[in-house]
Amino acid sequence: MKRQILLGLLLLAALGVPVIAQNDAELDSLDEKLIRHLETKMPGWQHRRINPIEGSKGVIINHWQTSTRIVTISITRYASAAKAQETMQPFIKYMRQKEELKGFGADAYAWGYGLSNIMFRRGRFVISLRAYADVGSDPDGRAISPEQKSERERSEMKRLTEQFAKHVAAAMDTP
């Protein structure tokens, strides 16, 4: 009897491996598609894939940068679109200073410093973007006032996250 149970557990484990591998292949395929798309649309940006926290599954983190700008894109895959939507509900409910966005997918919002963070859902994926702009290193960065630097920083970070979010959405829509 114990032998049959052990054999049954081993069989179940063996059957589960292709599903896990398929899901990882799906995420890797999405990552490759996204990288190809962004390399085409954002020439001059350097790409680096970041390893998620050890033990995390279904997460891709990409870091794009120039000498003075950085954009980080995190994509988390959930078991279903309903689970992805459920995961976003606390953010939607409790984040007071957010702005709803159109054209990115379901549940799309900007928040944070200058509304420069973006989160949106495409099916069972939740995509988060954030940017950093080193305005002080711009050619005229030392000549502008602190208020002008702050305003440029906010607007530049917002522009970058919106631009990259549009590219992510477009890449996800391509076959």
Contact map, one row per residue, 1 for C-alpha under 8 A:
1111100000000000000000000000000000000000000000000000000000000000000000000000000000000000000000000000000000000000000000000000000000000000000000000000000000000000000000000000000
1111110000000000000000000000000000000000000000000000000000000000000000000000000000000000000000000000000000000000000000000000000000000000000000000000000000000000000000000000000
1111111000000000000000000000000000000000000000000000000000000000000000000000000000000000000000000000000000000000000000000000000000000000000000000000000000000000000000000000000
1111111100000000000000000000000000000000000000000000000000000000000000000000000000000000000000000000000000000000000000000000000000000000000000000000000000000000000000000000000
1111111110000000000000000000000000000000000000000000000000000000000000000000000000000000000000000000000000000000000000000000000000000000000000000000000000000000000000000000000
0111111111000000000000000000000000000000000000000000000000000000000000000000000000000000000000000000000000000000000000000000000000000000000000000000000000000000000000000000000
0011111111100000000000000000000000000000000000000000000000000000000000000000000000000000000000000000000000000000000000000000000000000000000000000000000000000000000000000000000
0001111111110000000000000000000000000000000000000000000000000000000000000000000000000000000000000000000000000000000000000000000000000000000000000000000000000000000000000000000
0000111111111000000000000000000000000000000000000000000000000000000000000000000000000000000000000000000000000000000000000000000000000000000000000000000000000000000000000000000
0000011111111100000000000000000000000000000000000000000000000000000000000000000000000000000000000000000000000000000000000000000000000000000000000000000000000000000000000000000
0000001111111110000000000000000000000000000000000000000000000000000000000000000000000000000000000000000000000000000000000000000000000000000000000000000000000000000000000000000
0000000111111111000000000000000000000000000000000000000000000000000000000000000000000000000000000000000000000000000000000000000000000000000000000000000000000000000000000000000
0000000011111111100000000000000000000000000000000000000000000000000000000000000000000000000000000000000000000000000000000000000000000000000000000000000000000000000000000000000
0000000001111111110000000000000000000000000000000000000000000000000000000000000000000000000000000000000000000000000000000000000000000000000000000000000000000000000000000000000
0000000000111111111000000000000000000000000000000000000000000000000000000000000000000000000000000000000000000000000000000000000000000000000000000000000000000000000000000000000
0000000000011111111100000000000000000000000000000000000000000000000000000000000000000000000000000000000000000000000000000000000000000000000000000000000000000000000000000000000
0000000000001111111110000000000000000000000000000000000000000000000000000000000000000000000000000000000000000000000000000000000000000000000000000000000000000000000000000000000
0000000000000111111111000000000000000000000000000000000000000000000000000000000000000000000000000000000000000000000000000000000000000000000000000000000000000000000000000000000
0000000000000011111111100000000000000000000000000000000000000000000000000000000000000000000000000000000000000000000000000000000000000000000000000000000000000000000000000000000
0000000000000001111111110000000000000000000000000000000000000000000000000000000000000000000000000000000000000000000000000000000000000000000000000000000000000000000000000000000
0000000000000000111111111000000000000000000000000000000000000000000000000000000000000000000000000000000000000000000000000000000000000000000000000000000000000000000000000000000
0000000000000000011111111100000000000000000000000000000000000000000000000000000000000000000000000000000000000000000000000000000000000000000000000000000000000000000000000000000
0000000000000000001111111110000000000000000000000000000001000000000000000000000000000000000000000000000000000000000000000000000000000000000000000000000000000000000000000000000
0000000000000000000111111111000000000000000000000000000001000000000000000000000000000000000000000000000000000000000000000000000000000000000000000000000000000000000000000000000
0000000000000000000011111111100000000000000000000000000000000000000000000000000000000000000000000000000000000000000000000000000000000000000000000000000000000000000000000000000
0000000000000000000001111111110000000000000000000000000000000000000000000000000000000000000000000000000000000000000000000000000000000000000000000000000000000000000000000000000
0000000000000000000000111111111000000000000000000000000001110000000000000000100000000000000000000000000000000000000000000000000000000000000000000000000000000000000000000000000
0000000000000000000000011111111100000000000000000000000000000000000000000000000000000000000000000000000000000000000000000000000000000000000000000000000000000000000000000000000
0000000000000000000000001111111110000000000000000000000000000000000000000000000000000000000000000000000000000000000000000000000000000000000000000000000000000000000000000000000
0000000000000000000000000111111111000000000000000000000000000000000000000000000000000000000000000000000000000000000000000000000000000000000000000000000000000000000000000001000
0000000000000000000000000011111111100000000000000000000000010000000000000000000000000000000000000000000000000000000000000000000000000000000000000000000000000000000000000000000
0000000000000000000000000001111111110000000000000000000000000000000000000000000000000000000000000000000000000000000000000000000000000000000000000000000000000000000000000000000
0000000000000000000000000000111111111000000000000000000000000000000000000000000000000000000000000000000000000000000000000000000000000000000000000000000000000000000000000011000
0000000000000000000000000000011111111100000000000000000000000000000000000000000000000000000000000000000000000000000000000000000000000000000000000000000000000000000000010011000
0000000000000000000000000000001111111110000000100000000000000000000000000000000000000000000000000000000000000000000000000000000000000000000000000000000000000000000000000000000
0000000000000000000000000000000111111111000000000000000000000000000000000000000000000000000000000000000000000000000000000000000000000000000000000000000000000000000000000000000
0000000000000000000000000000000011111111100000000000000000000000000000000000000000000000000000000000000000000000000000000000000000000000000000000000000000000000000000100010000
0000000000000000000000000000000001111111111000000000000000000000000000000000000000000000000000000000000000000000000000000000000000000000000000000000000000000000000000110000000
0000000000000000000000000000000000111111111010000000000000000000000000000000000000000000000000000000000000000000000000000000000000000000000000000000000000000000000000000000000
0000000000000000000000000000000000011111111000000000000000000000000000000000000000000000000000000000000000000000000000000000000000000000000000000000000000000000000000000000000
0000000000000000000000000000000000001111111000000000000000000000000000000000000000000000000000000000000000000000000000000000000000000000000000000000000000000000000000100000000
0000000000000000000000000000000000000111111110000000000000000000000000000000000000000000000000000000000000000000000000000000000000000000000000000000000000000000000000000000000
0000000000000000000000000000000000000111111110000000000000000000000000000000000000000000000000000000000000000000000000000000000000000000000000000000000000000000000000000000000
0000000000000000000000000000000000000000011111000000000000000000010000000000000000000000000000000000000000000000000000000000000000000000000000000000000000000000000000000000000
0000000000000000000000000000000000000010011111100000000000000001110000000000000000000000000000000000000000000000000000000000000000000000000000000000000000000000000000000000000
0000000000000000000000000000000000000000000111110000000000000001110000000000000000000000000000000000000000000000000000000000000000000000000000000000000000000000000000000000000
0000000000000000000000000000000000100000000011111000000000000111100000000000000000000000000000000000000000000000000000000000000000000000000000000000000000000000000000000000000
0000000000000000000000000000000000000000000001111100000000000111000000000000000000000000000000000000000000000000000000000000000000000000000000000000000000000000000000000000000
0000000000000000000000000000000000000000000000111110000000011110000000000000000000000000000000000000000000000000000000000000000000000000000000000000000000000000000000000000000
0000000000000000000000000000000000000000000000011111000000011110000000000000000000000000000000000000000000000000000000000000000000000000000000000000000000000000000000000000000
0000000000000000000000000000000000000000000000001111110000011000000000000000000000000000000000000000000000000000000000000000000000000000000000000000000000000000000000000000000
0000000000000000000000000000000000000000000000000111110100111000000000000000000000000000000000000000000000000000000000000000000000000000000000000000000000000000000000000000000
0000000000000000000000000000000000000000000000000011111100000000000000000000000000000000000000000000000000000000000000000000000000000000000000000000000000000000000000000000000
0000000000000000000000000000000000000000000000000011111100000000000000000000000000000000000000000000000000000000000000000000000000000000000000000000000000000000000000000000000
0000000000000000000000000000000000000000000000000000111110000000000000000000000000000000000000000000000000000000000000000000000000000000000000000000000000000000000000000000000
0000000000000000000000000000000000000000000000000001111111100000000000000000000000000000000000000000000000000000000000000000000000000000000000000000000000000000000000000000000
0000000000000000000000000000000000000000000000000000001111100000000000000000000000000000000000000000000000000000000000000000000000000000000000000000000000000000000000000000000
0000000000000000000000110010000000000000000000000000000111110000000000000001110000000000000000000000000000000000000000000000000000000000000000000000000000000000000000000000000
0000000000000000000000000010000000000000000000000001000111111000000000000111100000000000000000000000000000000000000000000000000000000000000000000000000000000000000000000000000
0000000000000000000000000010001000000000000000001111000001111100000000001111000000000000000000000000000000000000000000000000000000000000000000000000000000000000000000000000000
0000000000000000000000000000000000000000000000001111000000111110000000011110000000000000000000000000000000000000000000000000000000000000000000000000000000000000000000000000000
0000000000000000000000000000000000000000000000111100000000011111000000011100000000000000000000000000000000000000000000000000000000000000000000000000000000000000000000000000000
0000000000000000000000000000000000000000000000111100000000001111100001111000000000000000000000000000000000000000000000000000000000000000000000000000000000000000000000000000000
0000000000000000000000000000000000000000000011110000000000000111110001110000000000000000000000000000000000000000000000000000000000000000000000000000000000000000000000000000000
0000000000000000000000000000000000000000000011100000000000000011111111100000000000000000000000000000000000000000000000000000000000000000000000000000000000000000000000000000000
0000000000000000000000000000000000000000000111000000000000000001111111000000000000000000000000000000000000000000000000000000000000000000000000000000000000000000000000000000000
0000000000000000000000000000000000000000000000000000000000000000111110000000000000000000000000000000000000000000000000000000000000000000000000000000000000000000000000000000000
0000000000000000000000000000000000000000000000000000000000000000111111000000000000000000000000000000000000000000000000000000000000001110110000000000000000000000000000000000000
0000000000000000000000000000000000000000000000000000000000000000111111100000000000000000000000000000000000000000000000000000000000111100000000000000000000000000000000000000000
0000000000000000000000000000000000000000000000000000000000000011110111110000000000000000000000000000000000000000000000000000000000111000000000000000000000000000000000000000000
0000000000000000000000000000000000000000000000000000000000000011100011111000000000000000000000000000000000000000000000000000000011110000000000000000000000000001100100000000000
0000000000000000000000000000000000000000000000000000000000001111000001111100000000000000000000000000000000000000000000000000000011100000000000000000000000000000000000000000000
0000000000000000000000000000000000000000000000000000000000011110000000111110000000000000000000000000000000000000000000000000001111000000000000000000000000000000000000000000000
0000000000000000000000000000000000000000000000000000000000111100000000011111000000000000000000000000000000000000000000000000001110000000000000000000000000000000000000000000000
0000000000000000000000000000000000000000000000000000000000111000000000001111100000000000000000000000000000000000000000000000111100000000000000000000000000000000000000000000000
0000000000000000000000000000000000000000000000000000000001110000000000000111110000000000000000000000000000000000000000000000111000000000000000000000000000000000000000000000000
0000000000000000000000000010000000000000000000000000000001100000000000000011111000010000000000000000000000000000000000000001110000000000000000000000000000000000000000000000000
0000000000000000000000000000000000000000000000000000000001000000000000000001111110110000000000000000000000000000000000000001110000000000000000000000000000000000000000000000000
0000000000000000000000000000000000000000000000000000000000000000000000000000111110110000000000000000000000000000000000000001000000000000000000000000000000000000000000000000000
0000000000000000000000000000000000000000000000000000000000000000000000000000011111110000000000000000000000000000000000000011000000000000000000000000000000000000000000000000000
0000000000000000000000000000000000000000000000000000000000000000000000000000011111111000000000000000000000000000000000000111100000000000000000000000000000000000000000000000000
0000000000000000000000000000000000000000000000000000000000000000000000000000000111111100000000000000000000000000000000000001000000000000000000000000000000000000000000000000000
0000000000000000000000000000000000000000000000000000000000000000000000000000011111111110000000000000000000000000000000000001000000000000000000000000000000000000000000000000000
0000000000000000000000000000000000000000000000000000000000000000000000000000111111111111000000000000000000000000000000001011110000000000000000000000000000000000000000000000000
0000000000000000000000000000000000000000000000000000000000000000000000000000000011111111100000000000000000100000000000001001000000000000000000000000000000000000000000000000000
0000000000000000000000000000000000000000000000000000000000000000000000000000000001111111100000000000000000000000000000000000000000000000000000000000000000000000000000000000000
0000000000000000000000000000000000000000000000000000000000000000000000000000000000111111110000000000000000000000000000000000000000000000000000000000000000000000000000000000000
0000000000000000000000000000000000000000000000000000000000000000000000000000000000011111111100000000000000100000000000000000000000000000000000000000000000000000000000000000000
0000000000000000000000000000000000000000000000000000000000000000000000000000000000001111111110000000000000000000000000000000000000000000000000000000000000000000000000000000000
0000000000000000000000000000000000000000000000000000000000000000000000000000000000000011111111100000000000000000000000000000000000000000000000000000000000000000000000000000000
0000000000000000000000000000000000000000000000000000000000000000000000000000000000000001111111100000000000000000000000000000000000000000000000000000000000000000000000000000000
0000000000000000000000000000000000000000000000000000000000000000000000000000000000000001111111100000000000000000000000000000000000000000000000000000000000000000000000000000000
0000000000000000000000000000000000000000000000000000000000000000000000000000000000000000111111110000000000000000000000000000000000000000000000000000000000000000000000000000000
0000000000000000000000000000000000000000000000000000000000000000000000000000000000000000011111110000000000000000000000000000000000000000000000000000000000000000000000000000000
0000000000000000000000000000000000000000000000000000000000000000000000000000000000000000011111111100000000000000000000000000000000000000000000000000000000000000000000000000000
0000000000000000000000000000000000000000000000000000000000000000000000000000000000000000000011111100000000000000000000000000000000000000000000000000000000000000000000000000000
0000000000000000000000000000000000000000000000000000000000000000000000000000000000000000000000111110000000000011000000000000000000000000000000000000000000000000000000000000000
0000000000000000000000000000000000000000000000000000000000000000000000000000000000000000000000111111000000001111001000000000000000000000000000000000000000000000000000000000000
0000000000000000000000000000000000000000000000000000000000000000000000000000000000000000000000001111100000001110001000000000000000000000000000000000000000000000000000000000000
0000000000000000000000000000000000000000000000000000000000000000000000000000000000000000000000000111110000111100000000000000000000000000000000000000000000000000000000000000000
0000000000000000000000000000000000000000000000000000000000000000000000000000000000000000000000000011111100011100000000000000000000000000000000000000000000000000000000000000000
0000000000000000000000000000000000000000000000000000000000000000000000000000000000000000000000000001111110010000000000000000000000000000000000000000000000000000000000000000000
0000000000000000000000000000000000000000000000000000000000000000000000000000000000000000000000000000111110000000000000000000000000000000000000000000000000000000000000000000000
0000000000000000000000000000000000000000000000000000000000000000000000000000000000000000000000000000111111010000000000011100000000000000000000000000000000000000000011001000000
0000000000000000000000000000000000000000000000000000000000000000000000000000000000000000000000000000011111110000000000011100000000000000000000000000000000000000000000001000000
0000000000000000000000000000000000000000000000000000000000000000000000000000000000000000000000000000000111110000000000011110000000000000000000000000000000000000000000000000000
0000000000000000000000000000000000000000000000000000000000000000000000000000000000001001000000000001000011111000000000111000000000000000000000000000000000000000000000000000000
0000000000000000000000000000000000000000000000000000000000000000000000000000000000000000000000000001110111111100000001111000000000000000000000000000000000000000000000000000000
0000000000000000000000000000000000000000000000000000000000000000000000000000000000000000000000000111100000111110000001110000000000000000000000000000000000000000000000000000000
0000000000000000000000000000000000000000000000000000000000000000000000000000000000000000000000000111100000011111001111100000000000000000000000000000000000000000000000000000000
0000000000000000000000000000000000000000000000000000000000000000000000000000000000000000000000001110000000001111111111000000000000000000000000000000000000000000000000000000000
0000000000000000000000000000000000000000000000000000000000000000000000000000000000000000000000001100000000000111111110000000000000000000000000000000000000000000000000000000000
0000000000000000000000000000000000000000000000000000000000000000000000000000000000000000000000000000000000000011111110000000000000000000000000000000000001000000000000000000000
0000000000000000000000000000000000000000000000000000000000000000000000000000000000000000000000000000000000000011111100000000000000000000000000000000000001101100000000000000000
0000000000000000000000000000000000000000000000000000000000000000000000000000000000000000000000000110000000000111111111000000000000000000000000000000000001000100000000000000000
0000000000000000000000000000000000000000000000000000000000000000000000000000000000000000000000000000000000000111111111000000000001100000000000000000000001101111100000000000000
0000000000000000000000000000000000000000000000000000000000000000000000000000000000000000000000000000000000000111101111100000000111100000000000000000000000000100100000000000000
0000000000000000000000000000000000000000000000000000000000000000000000000000000000000000000000000000000000011110001111110000001111000000000000000000000000000000110010000000000
0000000000000000000000000000000000000000000000000000000000000000000000000000000000000000000000000000000000111100000011111000011110000000000000000000000000000000000000000000000
0000000000000000000000000000000000000000000000000000000000000000000000000000000000000000000000000000000111111000000001111100011100000000000000000000000000000000000000000000000
0000000000000000000000000000000000000000000000000000000000000000000000000000000000011000000000000000000111110000000000111111111000000000000000000000000000000000000000000000000
0000000000000000000000000000000000000000000000000000000000000000000000000000000010000000000000000000000111000000000000011111111000000000000000000000000000000000000000001000000
0000000000000000000000000000000000000000000000000000000000000000000000000000000110010000000000000000000001000000000000001111100000000000000000000000000000000000000000000000000
0000000000000000000000000000000000000000000000000000000000000000000000000000111111111000000000000000000000000000000000001111110000000000000000000000000000000000000000000000000
0000000000000000000000000000000000000000000000000000000000000000000000000011110010010000000000000000000000000000000000001111111000000000000000000000000000000000000000000000000
0000000000000000000000000000000000000000000000000000000000000000000000000011110000010000000000000000000000000000000000111101111100000000000000000000000000000000000000000000000
0000000000000000000000000000000000000000000000000000000000000000000000001111000000000000000000000000000000000000000001111100111110000000000000000000000000000000000000000000000
0000000000000000000000000000000000000000000000000000000000000000000000001110000000000000000000000000000000000000000011110000011111000000000000000000000000000000000000000000000
0000000000000000000000000000000000000000000000000000000000000000000000111100000000000000000000000000000000000000000011100000001111100000000000000000000000000000100110000000000
0000000000000000000000000000000000000000000000000000000000000000000000111000000000000000000000000000000000000000000111000000000111110000000000000000000000001000100000000000000
0000000000000000000000000000000000000000000000000000000000000000000011110000000000000000000000000000000000000000000110000000000011111000000000000000000000001101100000000000000
0000000000000000000000000000000000000000000000000000000000000000000011100000000000000000000000000000000000000000000000000000000001111100000000000000000010001000000000000000000
0000000000000000000000000000000000000000000000000000000000000000000111000000000000000000000000000000000000000000000000000000000000111110000000000000000010011000000000000000000
0000000000000000000000000000000000000000000000000000000000000000000110000000000000000000000000000000000000000000000000000000000000011111110000000000000010000000000000000000000
0000000000000000000000000000000000000000000000000000000000000000000100000000000000000000000000000000000000000000000000000000000000001111110010000000100110000000000000000000000
0000000000000000000000000000000000000000000000000000000000000000000000000000000000000000000000000000000000000000000000000000000000000111110111000000100000000000000000000000000
0000000000000000000000000000000000000000000000000000000000000000000100000000000000000000000000000000000000000000000000000000000000000111111111000000000000000000000000000000000
0000000000000000000000000000000000000000000000000000000000000000000100000000000000000000000000000000000000000000000000000000000000000111111111000000000000000000000000000000000
0000000000000000000000000000000000000000000000000000000000000000000000000000000000000000000000000000000000000000000000000000000000000000111111000000000000000000000000000000000
0000000000000000000000000000000000000000000000000000000000000000000000000000000000000000000000000000000000000000000000000000000000000001111111110000000000000000000000000000000
0000000000000000000000000000000000000000000000000000000000000000000000000000000000000000000000000000000000000000000000000000000000000011111111110000100000000000000000000000000
0000000000000000000000000000000000000000000000000000000000000000000000000000000000000000000000000000000000000000000000000000000000000001111111111000000000000000000000000000000
0000000000000000000000000000000000000000000000000000000000000000000000000000000000000000000000000000000000000000000000000000000000000000000111111000000000000000000000000000000
0000000000000000000000000000000000000000000000000000000000000000000000000000000000000000000000000000000000000000000000000000000000000000000111111101100000000000000000000000000
0000000000000000000000000000000000000000000000000000000000000000000000000000000000000000000000000000000000000000000000000000000000000000000001111111100000000000000000000000000
0000000000000000000000000000000000000000000000000000000000000000000000000000000000000000000000000000000000000000000000000000000000000000000000011111110000000000000000000000000
0000000000000000000000000000000000000000000000000000000000000000000000000000000000000000000000000000000000000000000000000000000000000000000000001111111000000000000000000000000
0000000000000000000000000000000000000000000000000000000000000000000000000000000000000000000000000000000000000000000000000000000000000000000000011111111100000000000000000000000
0000000000000000000000000000000000000000000000000000000000000000000000000000000000000000000000000000000000000000000000000000000000000011000010011111111110000000000000000000000
0000000000000000000000000000000000000000000000000000000000000000000000000000000000000000000000000000000000000000000000000000000000000000000000000111111111000000000000000000000
0000000000000000000000000000000000000000000000000000000000000000000000000000000000000000000000000000000000000000000000000000000000000000000000000011111111100000000000000000000
0000000000000000000000000000000000000000000000000000000000000000000000000000000000000000000000000000000000000000000000000000000000000010000000000001111111110000000000000000000
0000000000000000000000000000000000000000000000000000000000000000000000000000000000000000000000000000000000000000000000000000000000011110000000000000111111111000000000000000000
0000000000000000000000000000000000000000000000000000000000000000000000000000000000000000000000000000000000000000111100000000000000000000000000000000011111111100000000000000000
0000000000000000000000000000000000000000000000000000000000000000000000000000000000000000000000000000000000000000010100000000000000000000000000000000001111111110000000000000000
0000000000000000000000000000000000000000000000000000000000000000000000000000000000000000000000000000000000000000000000000000000000001000000000000000000111111111000000000000000
0000000000000000000000000000000000000000000000000000000000000000000000000000000000000000000000000000000000000000010100000000000001111000000000000000000011111111100000000000000
0000000000000000000000000000000000000000000000000000000000000000000000000000000000000000000000000000000000000000011110000000000000100000000000000000000001111111110000000000000
0000000000000000000000000000000000000000000000000000000000000000000000000000000000000000000000000000000000000000000100000000000000000000000000000000000000111111111000000000000
0000000000000000000000000000000000000000000000000000000000000000000000100000000000000000000000000000000000000000000100000000000000100000000000000000000000011111111100000000000
0000000000000000000000000000000000000000000000000000000000000000000000100000000000000000000000000000000000000000000111000000000011100000000000000000000000001111111110000000000
0000000000000000000000000000000000000000000000000000000000000000000000000000000000000000000000000000000000000000000001000000000000000000000000000000000000000111111111000000000
0000000000000000000000000000000000000000000000000000000000000000000000000000000000000000000000000000000000000000000000000000000000000000000000000000000000000011111111100000000
0000000000000000000000000000000000000000000000000000000000000000000000100000000000000000000000000000000000000000000000000000000010000000000000000000000000000001111111110000000
0000000000000000000000000000000000000000000000000000000000000000000000000000000000000000000000000000000100000000000001000000000010000000000000000000000000000000111111111000000
0000000000000000000000000000000000000000000000000000000000000000000000000000000000000000000000000000000100000000000000000000000000000000000000000000000000000000011111111100000
0000000000000000000000000000000000001100100000000000000000000000000000000000000000000000000000000000000000000000000000000000000000000000000000000000000000000000001111111110000
0000000000000000000000000000000001000100000000000000000000000000000000000000000000000000000000000000000000000000000000000000000000000000000000000000000000000000000111111111000
0000000000000000000000000000000000000000000000000000000000000000000000000000000000000000000000000000000110000000000000000100000000000000000000000000000000000000000011111111100
0000000000000000000000000000000000000000000000000000000000000000000000000000000000000000000000000000000000000000000000000000000000000000000000000000000000000000000001111111110
0000000000000000000000000000000011001000000000000000000000000000000000000000000000000000000000000000000000000000000000000000000000000000000000000000000000000000000000111111110
0000000000000000000000000000010011000000000000000000000000000000000000000000000000000000000000000000000000000000000000000000000000000000000000000000000000000000000000011111111
0000000000000000000000000000000000000000000000000000000000000000000000000000000000000000000000000000000000000000000000000000000000000000000000000000000000000000000000001111111
0000000000000000000000000000000000000000000000000000000000000000000000000000000000000000000000000000000000000000000000000000000000000000000000000000000000000000000000000111111
0000000000000000000000000000000000000000000000000000000000000000000000000000000000000000000000000000000000000000000000000000000000000000000000000000000000000000000000000001111
